[in-house]
Amino acid sequence: MEKVIITGGTGYIGSHTVVEFLNAGFETIIIDNLVNSKIEVLSGIEKICKRKPVFYQEDITDISAIQKIFEEHKDAVAVIHFAAYKSVGESVENPLKYYHNNIQGLVNLLRKMQNTGVKNLVFSSSCTVYGQPEKLPVTEKSPVIKPESPYGNTKKINEEIIEDTIKTNSEINCISLRYFNPIGAHPSAEIGEFPLGVPDNLLPYITQTAIGLREKLSVFGNDYNTPDGTAIRDYINVVDLAKAHVIAVNRLLEKKNKDRLEVFNIGTGEGVSVMEVIRSFEKVSNQKLNYKITGRRPGDIEKVWADTTKANKILGWKAEKTLDETILSAWEWEKKIRNKS
Ligand code: UD1
């Protein structure tokens, strides 16, 4: 059984990706310090897959801990790297926390990859590297700019670090997946998004409002240059997104990659406004959402959605789930964790 190391494997995207690797017959080794996730996620994964991931509660910024894990698992065929902080607002307040964790973690992993036989990397990047693109949909050839937030900048710098490292090390190959906005939960409702504290992101805020944990959703601005005035994003189902990682690892294992660093947009290709997300939620949950229009959130861009032609053609990957079924999966998960299903 081929083995993959998944950093951040108990997190939101990480846990769904662990499930897809287990389903595809891989052995999974999770490294996660549980700073932004819960140990119970492992039971959720086991319920879905009837198999257990190997789990290390370690911090990837701790080089000696990483060293031990890589020694034990030097037969791993790839690293899938998720472990990173991801709150845009917090990164503006505390940039050094983000630069330390998100940069040092990757540097440690690359060091260990250089010293061991683990040579394939799938990196968790973001559409944030495009900022507000001039042309939509945004392709992988669009210019990468200095993102608005330190969080976004860590993703851009990480891609640069990988590029520079690959130039000097002829054995490491990487696929960087630039995610648009991941939402939803596993259809089993055994795993999903579990924000600690007040959610920053739209969909968990909606489901927490609907379940009664938050009073009302603030819609950040309705004066954008979009059909209904609210901002537009490309919301990608987290299970669809997770599947792209398995395809990426197989591509590297089969040595089908054309460059040693390949970049792919992972989105649906559809732009959806905040109001459209709310309407979809109201439809699938059969209830009205309490919301109010407020001012724009500083740092938000107006609109972005992906050109996914490259991922569709070269990876043979395509988003499959509809917006409604994805939002319903998030709602089922919210009800389950609050014992209200
Ligand atoms: C941002 C980052 C993305 C990152 C993600 C992780 C950018 C461009 N995007 O996504 O790279 O992966 O955070 O956290 O930096 N909204 C409301 N009310 C709310 C919450 C959100 O109206 O309470 C609106 C936002 O203004 C935005 C949309 O919903 O238009 C999506 O927001 P959010 O879910 O926070 O994601 P992004 O900011 O797009």
Residues whose N, C-alpha, C, O or C-beta is under 5 A from the ligand:
A	BS01	UD1	K86 V88 S126 C127 T128 G152 F180 D200 N201 L202 Y205 S218 V219 F220 A231 R233 V274 R297 D300
